[in-house]
Amino acid sequence: MPLVRAAASGLSVAIDPWGRVLSMSDFYAAGDRTMTAQLPMGRIPTLYARSGDWFSWLCVAGLAAMLSVVMIGTARRSMVQSPPDVQKARLAVHSER
């Protein structure tokens, strides 16, 4: 998008959508401080303007999927562990050694 920077002191600049400086006026330069520029006002479609919020929603869905995989893996590991009385028996055998 085109940009016009009007400065009370310093450089006033008019820049086109591609980053090219179209006009510049230096506050500290001697002479006239009037800047004139013709800026294109047409829309230049960006990736976000074309696609909208689908990328951010895709990221949210991916995060939710990863969290659910981690939670399922944690739940499975806790179910695979031995029952408490078997764990006590193992501890008793190890403590006798």
C-alpha positions in Angstrom: 0.0 0.0 0.0 1.3 3.5 -0.6 2.6 5.5 2.3 2.9 9.2 3.0 5.0 10.3 6.0 4.4 13.9 6.9 7.0 15.1 9.4 7.0 18.3 11.4 10.8 18.0 11.5 13.0 15.7 9.4 12.0 14.0 6.2 8.6 13.9 4.7 8.3 11.1 2.2 5.8 9.6 -0.3 6.4 5.9 -1.0 4.6 3.7 -3.6 3.4 0.1 -2.7 6.6 -1.4 -3.9 8.8 0.7 -1.6 10.1 3.2 -4.2 10.4 6.8 -3.0 8.2 9.0 -5.2 8.8 12.3 -3.4 10.8 13.6 -0.5 11.0 16.9 1.3 13.6 17.8 4.0 12.5 20.1 6.8 16.0 21.4 7.4 16.8 22.1 3.7 16.8 25.7 2.6 14.0 26.8 0.2 10.4 25.6 -0.3 9.2 22.8 1.9 6.2 21.8 -0.2 6.1 18.2 -1.3 4.0 17.0 -4.3 3.5 13.3 -5.2 1.1 11.2 -7.2 0.4 8.0 -5.4 -1.5 5.0 -6.9 -4.6 4.3 -5.0 -5.5 1.0 -6.5 -5.6 -2.1 -4.3 -2.7 -4.5 -4.5 -3.9 -7.9 -3.2 -1.7 -9.4 -0.5 -1.7 -13.0 0.6 -3.8 -12.2 3.6 -6.3 -10.2 1.5 -6.7 -13.2 -0.8 -6.8 -16.0 1.8 -8.2 -14.4 4.9 -8.0 -16.1 8.3 -7.7 -19.7 7.1 -4.0 -19.9 7.9 -4.5 -18.8 11.5 -7.4 -21.2 12.0 -5.3 -24.0 10.5 -2.6 -23.2 13.0 -5.1 -23.4 15.9 -6.4 -26.7 14.6 -2.9 -28.1 14.3 -2.1 -27.0 17.9 -5.3 -28.7 19.1 -4.5 -31.9 17.3 -0.9 -32.0 18.7 -2.3 -31.4 22.3 -4.8 -34.2 21.9 -2.1 -36.6 20.7 0.0 -35.7 23.7 -3.0 -36.2 26.1 -3.9 -39.5 24.5 -0.3 -40.7 24.8 -0.1 -39.7 28.4 -3.4 -41.4 29.2 -2.2 -44.6 27.5 1.0 -44.6 29.4 -0.8 -44.3 32.7 -3.1 -47.2 31.7 -0.2 -49.4 30.8 1.4 -49.0 34.3 1.1 -51.9 36.7 -1.7 -51.9 39.3 -0.7 -50.6 42.7 -0.5 -54.0 44.4 1.9 -55.3 41.8 4.0 -52.2 42.2 4.1 -52.8 46.0 5.2 -56.4 45.4 8.0 -55.2 43.1 9.2 -52.7 45.7 9.2 -55.4 48.4 11.3 -57.7 46.2 13.8 -54.9 45.5 14.0 -53.8 49.1 14.8 -57.3 50.3 17.9 -57.5 48.0 
